[in-house]
């Protein structure tokens, strides 16, 4: 689709003529707010790591088409890993955004059943094969899989809004936040 872009002045801007800011029926303030919200969402979509802190890993992958036919983007953070060529357990795995709207939140918590939490991180701060994370919650019907096993040519991930552990494998990208 095509998207039209309009330059919208801040409704409080001195450059906005008095007659324009008070024109009856024209929602200048609402248009300006919508523009600002769209800009913030676009920045977050382009830079999911902006919500992660230094030393974390961000991840992003297209959503499973069985849960989101549009294949919207899922982003999150992994905390508690070190760049030391060793296997470790994350202290926190969070889904920060999901364009389909489900599954947000922490996946290492008392209400989650954590079946596996093993990450291998190289000395150059890359998540490498033999890394596997699987967490689900029967009550809230959500599960998250982050999978980088030797039999998969690339890392993959799946987020589900059901208790089913079955999920399509979407290419996941991990990035270290220095």
N, C-alpha and C positions, 0 to 999 in steps of 0.2 A: 504494500500500500504506500501511498504518498502521504507525507505529512507536511502541512503548511506551517511555517514558522513566522510569527509576528513579533516585532519589537514592541514590548509593552512597557510603558513608563511606570515607575514607582508612583502609586497614587498620591504620595506625599511629596513628590518631586516638585521643586520650584519651576521646572520646565513644563509642567502640566498646566495648561490654561485653566482659569477658574471655571469657565463655562464647560470645559471638558470634564473636570472632576465632579461637577454637580449635574451633568446632563441626566435628566430623569430617565430611568429605565436602563441605563447602560452600566453594567456592573464592573467598573474599573478595578475596584479593590479585589473582587473575586478573581478576575482574570489574572491580576498580578500575583495573587497567592497561588493559583494553579500553576502559573509559570515557575514560581520558586520551588514548588513541590516537585514538578517534573524535572527541574535541574538537579535537585538533590537526589532523586531516584536514579537518574542517569549517571551521576557521579558514583553512586554506590554500586550500580550495576557494572560500571567499568572498573572499579577499584574495590572488590570485595575485601581485600586485605586491610582496608582502611579501618575496619572495626576490630581487627586483631592487634595484639600488642607485640612489641619487639620480642623476639625469641620464639614466637608462635609460628605455626604453619597455617596458611590459608588453603582452602580447597574450594573448587568449583566444578560443577558438572551439570549437563542438561538433565532435566527431570525425566523419570521413566514415563514413557508414553501411555502406559496403562493407567497412571495416576494423573497425568497432565498431557492431554493430546497435543498441546502446543509445544511441549518439550522445553518449558521455561527453565531458567537458570536457578540452581541451588548453590548457595555459598556458605562457608563456615570456617571455623578455627579449630586447630588442634594445639593444646598447650601441654607443657611438661616434658618435651622431648629435647635431647641434646644432640649436637653434631659431633658424634664421637665413634662412629663405626660400631655401634652396639645396638642390641635389641632393648626396647624399653616400653613401658606402659604409659599412655597419655594420662594426664591428671584431669583433663577436660577436653571434651569434643562437643562443639556446639554447632547447630545449624542456625545461621544468622538470618538468611533470606531464602525465600522460596517463592517464585512468582506465582505458584499455584496456591500458596497461602497456608499449607499444612506443615506439620513436623518441625516447627521452630523450637529451639531451646537446647538444653543440656542433655547429652546422652550418656554421661557417667554420673548417675545419681541413684538415690535409694529407690526411686520408682521405676527404674530401668533394669531389665535383666541383661547383664553384660556377659555375652558368651565368649568373646575374644577381644583382647586389647593389646596387640603386639605390633609395634612399629620398629622398623629397622631404618636408622638414619645414618647416612654416610658422613665422613669427615668434611665433605664439601656441602653439607646441609641439604641433602636430597633424600626423600623417602624412597627406599629401594625395595626390590622384591623380598618376599617373605614377610610382608606387612599385612596385617589383617585385623579389622575392627568390625564387630557385630554386636549391636545393642537393640533391644526391642522392649516394648511395653504392652502388656496384654490389655490393661485397663483403658489406656488412651489410644490403642490401636495405631502405633507408629513404630517404625524400625529404620535403622540406618546401617548400611554396609559400606565400608571403605576397604577395598580389596586390591592388593598388589601381590598376587601369588605367581610363582614361576610359570605355571601353565597358561597364564594370561599374557599376551604380548605387550599390553599396556595396562597401567592401573585403571581400575574401574570402580564405580560406586552406584548405589541405589538408595533411594529414600522412599519409604512406603507409608501409606496411611491405612494400613491393615496389619494384622498380626502375622500375615504370611511372610516368611523369610525369602520367598521367591521374588526376584526382581531382575529386570533387564540390567545388563551391565553397560553403563554409560561411561565414556572416557572421562576420567577425573584428572584435574590438574592440581598439583600441590606446589606451593611456593613458600619458601622460608622468608620470614619478615626479620631483617637484621635489626 
